[in-house]
């Protein structure tokens, strides 16, 4: 297999979800491993479901491709069990965060774009 063909197959086999409006993320979307927020003028809020054993081990990258902000919100407790003020991550255009769950809490790690 040529390098060109391999790169084409690799790029086309990566599953990701594009969100253009606010939504609560599903298990299937989080399992894809990569979610892109993309809206030019309206901010998007992406809500994470409550952290339960169903999500233990889930790791997902969330990026903002659009000009409007993308806010990632934890549905119940804040990231890492933090209080109010620790319950959102705001991504500006080009930003990305890695979101992970240990079955009890969601965690967020900012990543360089």
Backbone bond lengths (Angstrom), bond angles and torsions (degrees), N, CA, C in turn:
res aa  C-N    CA-C-N  psi(-1)  N-CA   C-N-CA  omega(-1)  CA-C   N-CA-C  phi
1 X - - - 1.445 - - 1.525 108.02 -
2 X 1.308 115.75 131.82 1.453 119.91 -179.33 1.530 110.46 -73.32
3 X 1.314 115.81 159.73 1.467 121.03 177.82 1.518 110.58 -61.09
4 X 1.316 116.63 -40.57 1.463 120.58 179.92 1.530 110.91 -62.67
5 X 1.319 117.09 -45.09 1.457 121.37 179.38 1.528 110.79 -65.74
6 X 1.329 117.04 -40.35 1.456 120.76 178.88 1.522 110.52 -62.68
7 X 1.333 117.79 -45.10 1.463 121.08 178.82 1.517 111.21 -61.69
8 X 1.333 117.89 -40.16 1.455 121.68 178.75 1.530 110.29 -62.21
9 X 1.322 117.02 -47.11 1.464 121.02 -179.71 1.526 111.13 -65.14
10 X 1.326 117.41 -39.58 1.466 121.11 179.80 1.527 110.21 -63.57
11 X 1.328 117.70 -47.26 1.462 121.48 -178.86 1.521 111.72 -64.08
12 X 1.308 118.07 -35.42 1.456 121.24 -177.68 1.523 113.27 -84.84
13 X 1.330 118.63 -8.50 1.455 120.20 -179.74 1.524 112.36 -97.94
14 X 1.327 118.24 -9.14 1.456 121.29 179.54 1.525 108.81 -75.82
15 X 1.328 116.29 122.45 1.456 120.58 178.68 1.518 108.39 -90.56
16 X 1.312 115.42 136.30 1.457 120.31 174.80 1.519 108.52 -151.53
17 X 1.299 114.70 163.60 1.450 121.52 -178.68 1.520 108.63 -119.13
18 X 1.325 117.26 135.09 1.463 122.25 175.46 1.518 108.31 -106.95
19 X 1.331 115.98 128.07 1.460 121.53 177.99 1.521 108.74 -113.86
20 X 1.332 116.92 126.66 1.463 121.81 178.48 1.523 111.34 -112.97
21 X 1.331 117.84 2.27 1.462 122.86 178.38 1.525 108.71 -147.75
22 X 1.319 116.51 160.79 1.462 121.43 179.07 1.522 110.06 -60.27
23 X 1.341 116.05 144.71 1.463 120.33 -177.92 1.518 110.50 -165.63
24 X 1.329 115.90 161.73 1.454 121.44 168.54 1.523 106.54 -92.91
25 X 1.310 116.15 128.60 1.465 120.93 -176.60 1.522 110.49 -73.85
26 X 1.318 116.35 143.23 1.463 121.82 -179.59 1.525 110.05 -99.40
27 X 1.316 115.26 166.07 1.472 120.88 177.78 1.524 110.20 -60.00
28 X 1.331 117.36 -43.24 1.467 120.73 -179.59 1.525 111.07 -61.58
29 X 1.322 117.64 -42.32 1.465 120.52 179.07 1.519 111.31 -65.30
30 X 1.333 117.02 -42.34 1.467 120.67 179.03 1.524 111.08 -66.69
31 X 1.336 117.15 -34.28 1.463 120.82 179.09 1.524 112.73 -67.76
32 X 1.333 117.90 -24.67 1.466 119.61 175.56 1.518 110.59 -60.18
33 X 1.331 116.61 -31.43 1.458 120.26 175.73 1.511 115.40 92.70
34 X 1.344 117.88 -7.90 1.457 119.01 -178.83 1.520 109.37 -151.23
35 X 1.328 116.19 121.57 1.459 122.27 179.63 1.516 108.21 -124.14
36 X 1.325 116.27 133.70 1.460 121.80 -179.46 1.517 109.02 -116.92
37 X 1.332 116.52 123.41 1.457 121.74 171.46 1.518 107.69 -88.79
38 X 1.331 116.78 132.86 1.458 118.68 -175.23 1.526 110.80 -148.63
39 X 1.335 116.08 98.13 1.454 120.82 172.91 1.523 108.01 -146.50
40 X 1.304 115.92 137.02 1.457 121.12 -174.94 1.507 115.72 -78.66
41 X 1.355 117.97 -24.55 1.460 117.42 -173.30 1.527 115.10 -138.28
42 X 1.317 119.14 -16.46 1.464 121.45 -177.12 1.524 109.71 -115.18
43 X 1.342 115.81 127.03 1.464 120.34 178.64 1.527 110.38 -61.79
44 X 1.320 116.43 145.79 1.461 123.07 -178.34 1.529 108.48 -115.85
45 X 1.333 117.34 135.20 1.461 122.42 173.53 1.524 108.10 -110.94
46 X 1.321 116.00 122.41 1.466 121.25 177.52 1.525 107.59 -109.50
47 X 1.321 116.79 115.38 1.458 121.93 -177.35 1.520 110.53 -94.48
48 X 1.311 115.53 130.70 1.461 120.89 173.81 1.522 108.30 -84.91
49 X 1.310 118.31 140.74 1.471 120.31 176.95 1.522 110.07 -68.89
50 X 1.311 116.99 166.70 1.462 120.81 177.25 1.525 109.77 -56.96
51 X 1.317 116.10 137.99 1.464 121.10 179.53 1.527 109.11 -72.89
52 X 1.322 115.95 117.30 1.462 122.04 177.70 1.526 108.11 -135.13
53 X 1.316 116.10 176.86 1.464 119.72 179.90 1.526 111.66 -60.56
54 X 1.327 117.80 -23.53 1.464 121.50 177.76 1.529 111.15 -59.79
55 X 1.325 117.30 -32.40 1.467 121.99 -176.54 1.530 113.04 -99.21
56 X 1.323 117.97 2.45 1.465 120.65 -179.61 1.527 109.81 -58.01
57 X 1.330 115.91 127.51 1.454 121.34 179.59 1.517 114.74 88.66
58 X 1.340 118.13 -5.36 1.466 120.64 178.58 1.523 108.98 -71.36
59 X 1.314 115.11 132.04 1.469 122.15 175.52 1.519 107.36 -134.08
60 X 1.317 115.84 130.00 1.455 120.02 -175.10 1.527 110.07 -143.17
61 X 1.296 115.67 143.04 1.458 121.02 174.04 1.522 108.02 -99.03
62 X 1.325 115.19 133.64 1.461 120.51 177.37 1.520 107.32 -122.25
63 X 1.323 116.14 125.48 1.466 121.32 -176.45 1.527 109.72 -125.23
64 X 1.337 114.91 157.86 1.454 120.84 176.63 1.515 109.11 -114.40
65 X 1.319 116.21 114.26 1.462 122.16 178.77 1.525 111.22 -96.17
66 X 1.328 117.35 -24.51 1.460 121.75 -174.98 1.516 113.29 -85.00
67 X 1.324 115.85 171.42 1.465 122.11 -179.70 1.527 111.93 -75.79
68 X 1.336 118.20 -28.38 1.467 121.64 -179.98 1.529 109.91 -83.66
69 X 1.329 116.68 152.96 1.463 121.46 -179.29 1.525 112.18 -66.33
70 X 1.330 115.05 151.15 1.459 122.73 171.21 1.524 106.50 -116.86
71 X 1.328 116.71 125.05 1.458 121.22 178.34 1.524 108.50 -110.56
72 X 1.327 116.12 127.01 1.468 121.85 176.27 1.520 106.39 -99.61
73 X 1.335 116.21 124.89 1.456 122.03 -173.18 1.523 109.56 -120.77
74 X 1.336 116.72 137.96 1.464 121.34 174.69 1.522 107.46 -89.19
75 X 1.333 116.93 129.48 1.460 122.10 -173.40 1.529 113.40 -66.13
76 X 1.312 118.64 -34.77 1.469 119.97 -174.82 1.525 110.49 -114.75
77 X 1.307 118.27 -92.59 1.466 120.93 179.01 1.519 109.73 -85.95
78 X 1.304 116.71 165.55 1.456 120.78 179.36 1.518 111.88 -69.28
79 X 1.316 115.28 173.66 1.460 120.01 176.06 1.522 109.06 -57.33
80 X 1.321 116.50 131.17 1.460 121.28 179.39 1.517 113.85 66.40
81 X 1.343 117.03 17.48 1.461 120.78 -179.03 1.507 112.94 82.87
82 X 1.336 117.07 10.69 1.466 121.33 -179.58 1.511 112.02 -67.33
83 X 1.303 114.44 169.49 1.464 120.23 -177.82 1.524 110.91 -88.99
84 X 1.316 116.04 -169.42 1.456 121.92 177.18 1.523 108.77 -54.36
85 X 1.290 116.73 138.75 1.462 121.32 -176.14 1.518 111.26 99.80
86 X 1.343 116.01 -21.75 1.465 120.47 177.24 1.516 109.69 -108.24
87 X 1.341 116.10 19.78 1.453 119.27 -174.01 1.523 113.77 -104.87
88 X 1.332 118.61 5.17 1.461 121.04 178.19 1.518 111.77 -138.11
89 X 1.312 114.61 152.51 1.460 122.97 170.46 1.522 105.65 -128.23
90 X 1.325 117.45 125.08 1.457 121.03 -179.88 1.518 109.58 -105.24
91 X 1.325 115.60 127.80 1.456 122.09 -179.36 1.525 108.96 -111.51
92 X 1.313 116.90 124.34 1.451 120.79 173.08 1.524 108.19 -90.41
93 X 1.311 116.79 173.97 1.467 120.52 -176.40 1.521 110.92 -53.49
94 X 1.328 116.46 127.45 1.461 122.51 179.19 1.517 114.50 89.78
95 X 1.337 118.19 -10.41 1.469 121.27 178.96 1.520 110.80 -78.64
96 X 1.348 114.65 156.86 1.454 121.09 176.34 1.516 108.75 -146.54
97 X 1.320 116.69 148.95 1.456 122.20 174.70 1.519 108.57 -134.26
98 X 1.318 114.95 149.22 1.459 121.29 174.12 1.526 106.48 -100.40
99 X 1.319 116.18 125.15 1.458 122.74 -178.52 1.529 107.25 -112.03
100 X 1.332 116.58 132.71 1.465 120.15 179.72 1.525 109.50 -139.30
101 X 1.325 115.74 155.41 1.459 121.71 -179.65 1.525 109.90 -127.87
102 X 1.334 115.66 137.23 1.465 119.67 176.93 1.533 111.25 -103.28
103 X 1.333 116.75 9.95 1.457 121.30 -179.07 1.514 112.78 94.97
104 X 1.331 116.32 -14.11 1.461 120.96 178.79 1.530 111.54 -121.56
105 X 1.333 116.63 -36.62 1.457 122.36 -178.80 1.524 110.12 -138.99
106 X 1.337 115.27 157.14 1.457 121.92 169.15 1.515 107.60 -94.18
107 X 1.329 116.85 146.58 1.452 123.04 176.90 1.513 109.06 -127.33
108 X 1.321 116.73 151.33 1.456 121.74 -179.64 1.515 109.55 -130.54
109 X 1.324 115.18 135.40 1.462 122.15 175.00 1.514 107.67 -126.63
110 X 1.339 117.78 117.91 1.472 118.39 177.25 1.525 109.62 -65.29
111 X 1.307 116.17 144.06 1.464 120.74 179.77 1.528 108.76 -125.96
112 X 1.309 115.75 145.80 1.468 120.02 177.59 1.509 109.80 -68.62
113 X 1.317 115.36 140.15 1.477 119.85 179.98 1.506 110.01 -80.89
